Amino acid sequence: MVQMSESTDYEYDVAISFLSEDVALARELSEGLSPQLRVFLYTDRQPEIAGTDGLVTFRAVFRSAARLVVVLFRAGWGQSKWTRVEQEVITDRFLNEWPGFLFFVMVDAKSTPPPWFPDKHIRFNLADFGLEQAIGAIKLRVQDAGGILRQESLADRARRAEERAAFIRETEQLRRSERGVAGVRASALDLVSRIQRLSTEASGAPGLHLEVAARDVGIGIRTPKVSLYIQWINSYANWLDDSPLVVRVYRGAIILPGENRMYLREPEALEEHRYDPDRSQSLGWCWRDDAGRQVSSSAIADQVIEFLLDRINSA
């Protein structure tokens, strides 16, 4: 491949667009690309964006400042606050440049890309090829578009390794401290607050008969067909081992927190999901699911409501 001289027209080689639930994946992708490419990832660029008009900044990046736009696509992309803005700018750019600047990574193979994205254009299926091959494919696309892969110096590699090692050491210390427990508790309270807000919004739908109530780091959502109870379980003031966030699914109605009632018949427990406290450089305190993936509190809240609505429909 003949390498073209590096263009000064682009501030970034790659800009990544993603939903909040895929922030950990976006971070991994950015870390795999950034030694050789200039990557725009919102979670890494907050200090630069702080104090500016975030909407103007996002528009500029995806409209003209990035050589290649990578979309981590799943159902819901283009509907959240920021991805809606990004999709609007991307479609405007699409009309002028066609899809050559776009790289769609299908995070969920069952999701259907937006109708304006050409059927014949290549989509990278993450489940089939994995993250490492995605990184390689994106690097190739950047080179095809005139970008140049820079060589990472030994000093850069040593600095990144030391930063990562220091973060891991700090996390291990926090896991055995009151400060760490307080951080996870704050994350659990954020989760409860978001679930309560989303549930209240959903309760306006006719026919759902949805009720919700919270107490501290626990929250119950009740419908006549399916109910959920979500709670962070922690027994120690300075220890995070065996301190899961538990999501339990029941058939029928449950007693909500704060209700002074007793069961005439216990509701049937259908399934249980556990999330262990974790910490990442991009998410801060977050949760690790059964598959080992790091998930933010907001992403779990969204998943919980979507799961409940799906179960109600199937019931």
Buried (B, 14 or more C-beta within 10 A) or exposed (E): EEEEEBEEEBBBBBBBBBBBBBBBBBBBBBBBBBBBBBBBBBBBBEEEBEEEEBEEBBBBBBBBBBBBBBBBBBEBBBEBEBBEBBBBBBEEBBEEEEBEBBBBBBBBEEEEBEEEBEEEEEBBBBEEEEEEEBBEBBBEBBBEBBBBBEEEEEEEEEEBEEEEEEEEEEBEEBBBBEEBBBBBBBBBBBBBBBBBEBBEEBBEEEEBEBBBBBEEBBBBBBBEBBBBBBBBEBEEEEBBEEBBBBBBBBBBBBBBBEEEEEEEEEBEEBEEBBBBBBBBBBBBBBBBBEEEBBBBBBBBBBBBBEBBBEBBEEE
